[in-house]
Amino acid sequence: MNRTRAERIANRKRMIKRRFGFYHYLRGDDINDSYLFAKLSVDNRQMCSCYMCGHRRKYEGETIQEKQIAEYEKYAMEYEV
């Protein structure tokens, strides 16, 4: 079931209001800054991009499964399995 434009707008306003309370409490800074951070966080909910919160592949390279697949493909091409 598709949401209507009114539902999307209402949900976005609700999330901005929720995030505004969080940022104003957490940061304790100017109301305009808290509102700005609230609007930005609704569009992109990831709070941080450090190595603990960010995408693992960016910091550690390929996963074990990806390495295994690459090794198998290399082996298959070499020996035509």
C-alpha positions in Angstrom: 0.0 0.0 0.0 1.5 3.3 -1.1 1.6 6.2 1.3 0.2 9.5 0.2 2.1 12.7 0.1 0.2 14.0 3.2 1.3 10.9 5.2 4.9 11.3 4.2 4.9 15.0 5.1 3.2 14.3 8.4 5.7 11.5 9.2 8.6 13.8 8.4 7.3 16.6 10.6 6.8 14.0 13.4 10.4 12.8 13.1 11.8 16.3 13.0 9.8 17.1 16.2 11.2 13.9 17.9 14.8 14.6 16.8 14.6 18.2 17.8 13.8 17.2 21.4 16.8 14.8 21.3 19.3 17.3 19.9 18.1 20.2 22.1 18.5 18.0 25.2 21.8 16.5 24.0 23.5 19.5 22.7 21.9 22.2 24.7 22.7 24.8 22.1 20.7 27.4 20.2 17.2 26.4 19.2 17.9 27.1 15.5 20.9 24.9 15.5 19.0 22.1 17.1 16.2 22.4 14.6 18.8 22.4 11.7 20.4 19.2 13.1 17.0 17.6 13.5 16.1 18.3 9.9 19.4 16.9 8.7 19.1 13.8 10.8 15.7 12.9 9.5 17.0 12.7 6.0 20.2 10.8 7.0 19.8 8.9 10.3 23.4 7.8 10.6 24.8 9.9 13.5 28.4 9.2 13.1 30.9 7.9 10.5 33.7 6.7 12.8 35.2 3.2 12.4 32.8 1.8 15.0 29.6 3.1 13.4 30.7 3.3 9.8 30.6 0.6 7.1 32.9 -2.2 8.1 34.1 -2.8 4.5 35.4 0.7 4.3 37.8 0.2 7.2 38.6 -3.5 7.1 38.4 -4.4 3.4 36.5 -7.3 2.0 34.6 -9.7 4.2 35.6 -13.4 4.5 32.8 -14.5 2.2 33.9 -12.0 -0.5 37.5 -13.2 -0.2 36.4 -16.8 -0.5 34.3 -16.0 -3.6 37.2 -14.1 -5.2 39.6 -17.0 -4.5 37.2 -19.6 -5.9 36.7 -17.5 -9.1 40.4 -17.2 -9.5 40.8 -21.0 -9.0 37.9 -21.7 -11.4 39.4 -19.5 -14.1 42.9 -21.0 -13.7 41.8 -24.7 -13.8 38.5 -24.3 -15.6 36.4 -26.1 -13.1 
